[in-house]
Amino acid sequence: MKIGLYGHTENENYGGCLTYYALGKVIENLGYDLTIIPRSLSVTEEDTNINAFNENSPSVKFFAQNFKMAERLPYERFTEYNKLADTFVLGSDMIWKDKQYRWARDTFYLNFLEPNKRKIAYATSFGTDKVEQICDKERMPYVLDMIRSFDKVSVREDWACNFLKSNGIPCNHVIDPIFMLNSQDYLKLAENIECNLEKGFTLAYLVDIKKLKDARSIISEKNIPNSELVMISDGHISSNKKIIERHSEFLIRPSIEQFLWYFAHAKFIVTDSFHGVCMCLIFNKPFVWIARNGGNIRIQSLSRQLGISIISGEIFHSDWNVINNTIKRTSELGRIWLNSAINEKYDDN
């Protein structure tokens, strides 16, 4: 069966990129013929430097190397993607935070598909638990109708699942696809990376560079053993550029494979990123999460889902064997849901 996958795939956020990589590989491993729909070349008046397509992004090369990609088209020609498949999967991350993603011209609701096409949302997220932050009140009925047009809906946060059900939309709560691959799967991507660093460094992966001072304080206050500090930030935030250039510890736009190598070999990690926390859990790394605006709801939902407690500013302690087993079990439930949704056999009750 042919499957089309769409979402914020060629994402300059490392975690956002890897969650789509994982989802794509899961679909392929289930035996389906996958084609990924790439980012559009179109730029709207609402576009910013964050949203504009960047052909030099590490993620563009990464996806081209690892997947069959459809032709890159302007939004005006997106209806041509109907010929790719009869079933389409919308991916994860906070692409239903409508106010933030209006530049995508409603394509994150798969609005370009014909009525006879099957539409499945896997672990999609609103990125908030505040209805007013999703979209304007007047637009909410339209957003809900667009989501209602999906044949099967699953979301990443428990709040989102309850919200959609309260609006009459059948929904399931599933784990972020980044967990559906294990540490060995990710290590294979980084096996050819060569690095001069000793395997005892501390990694700071920060989406918000303004958290750099907090990260340094945590490393000092928590008595993290002296080691070389390596810092990574996402390339899509142009306001970070000057700060990054002032600090030699920052890696300038490492590849996805290099990013994984640093996570795999760090001794300790400090991060303000949701997917940064996910990677720490996957690689069983001691870490500290730093809360930032909009991140709490995602971490809180993940904590409840995995039965753990992640507190901002505190070193995470837990039994890795228990966590690994929980991730494995919860990921398998997500895989079963996805496969069943594709094959029209899943019972929403």
C-alpha positions as CSV (number, residue, x, y, z in Angstrom):
1,M,0.0,0.0,0.0
2,K,1.2,3.5,-0.9
3,I,1.3,6.1,1.9
4,G,2.0,9.8,1.7
5,L,3.5,11.5,4.8
6,Y,3.2,15.2,5.3
7,G,3.9,17.7,8.1
8,H,6.8,19.9,9.2
9,T,9.3,17.4,7.9
10,E,12.3,19.4,6.7
11,N,12.4,21.1,10.0
12,E,15.5,23.1,11.2
13,N,14.6,22.1,14.7
14,Y,16.6,18.9,15.3
15,G,14.0,17.2,17.4
16,G,11.2,18.1,15.0
17,C,13.3,16.6,12.2
18,L,13.9,13.4,14.0
19,T,10.3,12.8,15.0
20,Y,9.4,12.8,11.3
21,Y,12.4,10.6,10.5
22,A,11.2,8.1,13.1
23,L,7.6,8.2,11.9
24,G,8.7,7.6,8.3
25,K,10.8,4.7,9.3
26,V,8.0,3.1,11.3
27,I,5.7,3.3,8.3
28,E,8.3,1.8,6.1
29,N,9.1,-1.0,8.6
30,L,5.4,-1.8,8.7
31,G,5.8,-2.7,5.0
32,Y,4.2,0.3,3.3
33,D,5.5,2.2,0.3
34,L,6.2,5.6,1.7
35,T,6.6,9.0,-0.1
36,I,7.2,12.1,1.9
37,I,5.7,15.4,0.8
38,P,8.4,18.1,1.2
39,R,8.1,21.7,2.3
40,S,6.7,24.1,-0.2
41,L,8.8,26.7,-1.9
42,S,5.9,29.2,-1.4
43,V,6.4,32.2,0.9
44,T,3.5,34.1,2.2
45,E,3.3,37.6,3.7
46,E,2.9,35.9,7.1
47,D,6.2,34.1,6.6
48,T,9.2,34.8,8.8
49,N,12.8,33.7,8.7
50,I,11.8,30.8,10.9
51,N,9.2,29.5,8.4
52,A,10.8,30.3,5.1
53,F,12.1,27.2,3.3
54,N,15.9,26.9,3.6
55,E,17.5,24.6,1.0
56,N,20.8,24.6,2.9
57,S,19.1,23.2,6.1
58,P,20.7,20.0,7.3
59,S,17.3,18.4,7.4
60,V,16.8,18.8,3.6
61,K,19.8,16.7,2.8
62,F,19.0,14.3,5.6
63,F,15.5,13.5,4.3
64,A,16.6,13.3,0.7
65,Q,19.2,10.7,1.8
66,N,16.8,8.6,3.8
67,F,13.4,8.7,2.1
68,K,11.7,8.8,-1.2
69,M,10.7,12.4,-1.6
70,A,7.9,13.8,-3.8
71,E,8.6,16.7,-6.1
72,R,8.7,20.0,-4.3
73,L,5.7,22.1,-5.3
74,P,4.2,25.5,-4.5
75,Y,1.1,25.5,-2.4
76,E,-1.0,26.3,-5.5
77,R,-0.1,22.9,-6.9
78,F,-0.5,20.7,-3.7
79,T,-3.6,19.0,-5.1
80,E,-1.2,17.2,-7.5
81,Y,-0.1,15.1,-4.4
82,N,-3.4,13.2,-4.5
83,K,-1.8,11.0,-7.2
84,L,0.8,9.7,-4.7
85,A,-1.4,7.5,-2.6
86,D,-4.9,6.7,-1.3
87,T,-3.9,7.0,2.3
88,F,-2.0,10.0,3.9
89,V,-0.5,10.4,7.3
90,L,-0.1,13.8,9.0
91,G,2.8,13.8,11.3
92,S,3.6,14.9,14.8
93,D,4.7,18.0,16.7
94,M,2.7,21.2,17.3
95,I,1.5,21.8,13.8
96,W,-2.1,22.2,15.0
97,K,-1.1,25.4,16.9
98,D,-3.0,27.3,14.2
99,K,-1.8,30.8,15.1
100,Q,1.8,29.8,14.7
101,Y,1.4,27.8,11.5
102,R,-0.9,29.9,9.4
103,W,1.9,30.3,6.9
104,A,1.3,26.6,5.9
105,R,-2.1,27.7,4.3
106,D,-4.1,25.0,6.2
107,T,-2.1,22.2,4.6
108,F,-1.4,20.9,8.1
109,Y,-5.1,19.8,8.0
110,L,-4.4,18.0,4.7
111,N,-6.8,20.4,3.0
112,F,-5.4,19.7,-0.4
113,L,-6.6,16.1,-0.5
114,E,-9.7,14.8,-2.3
115,P,-12.6,13.6,-0.2
116,N,-12.0,10.0,-1.1
117,K,-8.5,10.0,0.3
118,R,-7.9,8.5,3.8
119,K,-6.5,11.0,6.3
120,I,-4.8,9.9,9.5
121,A,-3.2,12.1,12.1
122,Y,-0.5,10.5,14.2
123,A,0.6,12.2,17.5
124,T,-0.2,15.7,16.2
125,S,-0.1,18.5,18.8
126,F,-1.6,21.8,19.6
127,G,1.5,22.7,21.6
128,T,-0.6,24.3,24.4
129,D,-3.5,23.6,26.8
130,K,-4.9,27.1,26.3
131,V,-7.7,27.2,23.7
132,E,-7.1,30.9,23.0
133,Q,-3.5,30.2,22.0
134,I,-4.5,27.7,19.4
135,C,-6.4,30.1,17.2
136,D,-8.8,33.0,17.3
137,K,-12.3,32.2,18.8
138,E,-14.0,32.9,15.4
139,R,-11.7,30.5,13.6
140,M,-12.0,27.6,16.1
141,P,-15.2,26.0,14.5
142,Y,-13.3,25.9,11.1
143,V,-10.2,24.3,12.7
144,L,-12.4,21.7,14.5
145,D,-14.2,20.9,11.2
146,M,-10.9,20.4,9.5
147,I,-9.7,18.0,12.2
148,R,-13.1,16.3,12.0
149,S,-12.5,15.5,8.3
150,F,-9.7,13.1,9.3
151,D,-10.6,9.4,9.3
152,K,-8.5,8.7,12.4
153,V,-7.0,11.1,14.9
154,S,-4.4,10.6,17.5
155,V,-2.6,13.4,19.5
156,R,0.6,13.6,21.5
157,E,-0.8,15.3,24.7
158,D,-3.5,14.0,27.0
159,W,-5.1,17.5,27.2
160,A,-5.5,17.6,23.4
161,C,-7.2,14.2,23.5
162,N,-9.7,15.4,26.1
163,F,-10.3,18.7,24.2
164,L,-11.1,17.0,20.9
165,K,-13.4,14.4,22.5
166,S,-15.2,17.2,24.3
167,N,-15.9,18.6,20.8
168,G,-17.2,15.3,19.5
169,I,-14.1,14.2,17.7
170,P,-13.0,10.6,18.4
171,C,-9.4,10.6,19.4
172,N,-6.6,8.6,20.9
173,H,-3.6,9.6,23.0
174,V,-0.3,8.1,21.6
175,I,3.4,8.6,22.2
176,D,5.6,10.9,20.1
177,P,7.0,8.9,17.2
178,I,10.6,9.8,18.2
179,F,10.3,7.0,20.8
180,M,9.3,4.4,18.2
181,L,12.9,4.0,17.3
182,N,15.4,2.9,19.9
183,S,18.9,4.1,20.7
184,Q,20.5,1.6,18.4
185,D,18.5,2.8,15.5
186,Y,19.7,6.3,16.0
187,L,23.3,5.2,16.7
188,K,23.4,3.6,13.2
189,L,22.8,7.1,11.7
190,A,25.8,8.4,13.6
191,E,28.2,5.5,13.2
192,N,30.4,7.2,10.6
193,I,30.7,10.4,12.5
194,E,34.3,11.3,13.6
195,C,34.8,13.7,16.5
196,N,37.9,14.8,18.4
197,L,36.0,15.1,21.7
198,E,36.6,12.8,24.6
199,K,33.5,10.9,25.6
200,G,33.0,12.7,28.8
201,F,31.7,16.1,27.8
202,T,28.6,17.9,29.0
203,L,26.0,18.8,26.3
204,A,23.7,21.8,26.4
205,Y,21.0,21.6,23.7
206,L,19.1,24.9,23.8
207,V,16.2,26.0,21.6
208,D,16.1,29.3,23.5
209,I,19.7,30.7,23.7
210,K,18.5,33.1,26.4
211,K,18.6,29.9,28.6
212,L,22.4,29.7,28.3
213,K,22.9,31.5,31.6
214,D,20.5,29.1,33.3
215,A,22.3,26.1,31.8
216,R,25.7,27.3,33.0
217,S,24.3,28.0,36.5
218,I,22.8,24.5,36.6
219,I,26.1,22.9,35.6
220,S,27.8,24.8,38.4
221,E,25.2,24.4,41.1
222,K,24.6,20.7,40.5
223,N,28.3,20.0,40.8
224,I,28.4,18.4,37.4
225,P,32.0,17.0,37.0
226,N,34.3,19.2,35.2
227,S,34.3,18.4,31.5
228,E,34.3,20.1,28.2
229,L,31.0,21.9,27.5
230,V,29.5,21.5,24.0
231,M,26.4,23.6,23.1
232,I,24.0,23.1,20.2
233,S,21.1,25.3,19.2
234,D,18.6,25.1,16.4
235,G,19.6,27.0,13.2
236,H,16.0,28.3,12.5
237,I,16.1,31.0,15.2
238,S,17.9,33.9,13.5
239,S,18.0,35.9,16.8
240,N,20.4,33.3,18.2
241,K,23.0,33.8,15.6
242,K,25.0,36.7,17.3
243,I,24.9,34.9,20.6
244,I,26.1,31.7,19.1
245,E,29.0,33.5,17.4
246,R,30.2,34.9,20.7
247,H,30.6,31.5,22.3
248,S,33.2,29.1,20.9
249,E,31.5,26.1,22.6
250,F,28.6,26.3,20.2
251,L,28.6,24.0,17.2
252,I,27.5,25.8,14.1
253,R,24.7,23.9,12.4
254,P,25.9,20.3,13.0
255,S,24.3,17.7,10.8
256,I,21.5,15.5,12.1
257,E,24.0,12.7,12.4
258,Q,26.4,14.8,14.4
259,F,23.6,15.9,16.6
260,L,22.8,12.3,17.4
261,W,26.5,11.5,18.0
262,Y,26.7,14.3,20.7
263,F,23.6,13.0,22.5
264,A,24.8,9.4,22.4
265,H,28.3,10.2,23.8
266,A,27.6,13.1,26.3
267,K,28.1,12.3,30.0
268,F,25.4,14.8,31.1
269,I,22.9,16.9,29.2
270,V,21.1,20.2,29.9
271,T,18.2,21.1,27.6
272,D,15.1,23.2,27.3
273,S,13.7,21.2,24.4
274,F,10.9,18.7,24.5
275,H,12.6,16.4,22.0
276,G,15.9,17.0,23.8
277,V,14.3,15.4,26.9
278,C,13.0,12.6,24.7
279,M,16.5,11.9,23.3
280,C,17.9,11.9,26.9
281,L,15.3,9.3,27.9
282,I,16.0,7.2,24.7
283,F,19.8,7.2,25.4
284,N,19.4,6.9,29.2
285,K,21.4,10.1,29.8
286,P,21.3,12.0,33.2
287,F,19.8,15.4,32.4
288,V,18.3,18.6,33.6
289,W,15.3,20.1,31.8
290,I,14.9,23.9,31.8
291,A,11.3,25.1,31.4
292,R,10.6,27.7,28.7
293,N,7.4,29.3,27.5
294,G,5.1,26.7,26.0
295,G,7.1,23.7,26.9
296,N,5.5,22.7,30.2
297,I,2.3,21.1,28.9
298,R,4.3,18.8,26.6
299,I,6.7,17.7,29.4
300,Q,3.9,17.3,31.9
301,S,1.9,15.1,29.5
302,L,5.0,13.0,28.7
303,S,5.7,12.5,32.4
304,R,2.2,11.2,33.0
305,Q,2.4,9.0,29.9
306,L,5.6,7.4,31.0
307,G,4.9,7.4,34.8
308,I,7.9,9.6,35.6
309,S,8.5,13.0,37.2
310,I,10.5,15.7,35.3
311,I,11.0,18.9,37.2
312,S,12.5,22.0,35.7
313,G,16.0,22.7,37.1
314,E,16.3,19.3,38.8
315,I,18.5,16.4,37.8
316,F,16.3,13.6,36.5
317,H,16.6,10.4,38.5
318,S,14.8,7.1,37.7
319,D,15.2,3.4,37.0
320,W,16.3,3.2,33.4
321,N,15.1,-0.4,33.1
322,V,11.6,0.6,34.1
323,I,11.6,3.6,31.7
324,N,12.9,1.6,28.8
325,N,10.2,-1.0,29.3
326,T,7.5,1.6,29.5
327,I,8.8,3.3,26.4
328,K,8.9,0.0,24.5
329,R,5.4,-0.9,25.6
330,T,3.9,2.5,24.9
331,S,5.7,2.7,21.5
332,E,4.3,-0.6,20.5
333,L,0.8,0.6,21.3
334,G,1.4,3.6,19.0
335,R,2.7,1.3,16.3
336,I,-0.4,-0.9,16.6
337,W,-2.7,2.1,16.5
338,L,-1.0,3.5,13.4
339,N,-1.0,0.2,11.5
340,S,-4.7,-0.4,12.4
341,A,-5.7,3.1,11.4
342,I,-4.1,2.7,8.0
343,N,-5.9,-0.6,7.6
344,E,-9.3,0.7,8.8
345,K,-9.5,-1.8,11.6
346,Y,-9.0,0.3,14.7
347,D,-11.8,0.6,17.3
348,D,-11.8,4.1,18.8
349,N,-13.8,3.0,21.9
